[in-house]
């Protein structure tokens, strides 16, 4: 019996040895591998600490290094996390290259006759960003000083025999047939336009492998832009998602495999569209009641990432309108408040987007902003009052061949009338027209409440709309899609940041 049981004991020992060996291997796997991965995790944690400490260059390098390691290990989720950190740390600081010392020299050179106390007041009021525990200033700080001091800017224009904003006067006072008297129809005259975009990225500027994903912004069909036709969309072999002209955000989506790509990336888009001038004549007594249970009301009266409603914004809006309950007259009172209290100034959109700093709050706190930022605060104030509002836009085409540029404006909704346009920023420009009389400036400011010229291209109906499919890599300005968005996990640089200066061109011309 004992001899017969010996083999069983040996088998048991062998089984124990096998199990111990297996356990050892498993232990090595679960113990050693996490140790190996923890070096990347530690580096990622350190990158976040650099970012928190405003050491953005060190954060950028750390995020980039750990991105490479995660990518080599095939840890895609962590690679994307590091990639987003790399982009974020670069974008936060990109618009703030001027040190305090450099700024003082710049002010001395640009404004030699301005007294030092006044320049000191400017320094105290200028928005700055802490980088490595030192203040750095916005790259367009000199232009912003002039914008915030209209007389200073106008004096410069007179001195240099310039009047860059005269096209506004010509457009409003002379060009638009619907201005005086107002026409009965909301949509009066229209103009046709052709939009061309070219995205050209040399093959040598792209990695050998991976996928390049591209979202191209396009015009959409809207009440004031009812005719849109996409005439060119190439190359079709890379087109994954065709444009939906009736969507809230216009786009075409391409995917370009890089492994077998031999040639440069060349994407061509052309669209024809027409845009109406709007003259909305509202009888305040004829404004109906809102369907507060409807989707439109709920969507456009809620707080959103960029049109953020705070208690302070709501209190200020309520103080502005007082006892007025009519939504049209409330919107007009808020507009009049903007004309007197909110001023034009360039805004660090890229940095704000990367920091997730709501633009409505930025303008509320600083009392200045550009087109999109001003319109987002205007929309936030109306929403806080229960008036549906949105910030819509794309491009503005200036008359008389003066060019075009990205632009946003606001719209508020009235029962019985629909969406009513408001452009607080275009109205602001009246103060910078050298040869405009006070009466002409008043006409311009009155015009842009409830009326809109046809020199517009709508790309999106509101801000904070998501691209489709939603990218892992955030757009350069998430709330406003005015240039292509690019995603590439294997790319070491920020292609989206370099698009406008290196790879992408847009041209818009009036056709009739």
Order of alpha helices (4+ residues) and beta strands (2+ residues): alpha-alpha-alpha-beta-alpha-alpha-beta-beta-alpha-alpha-alpha-beta-beta-beta-beta-beta-beta-alpha-alpha-alpha-beta-alpha-alpha-beta-alpha-beta-beta-beta-alpha-alpha-beta-beta-beta-alpha-beta
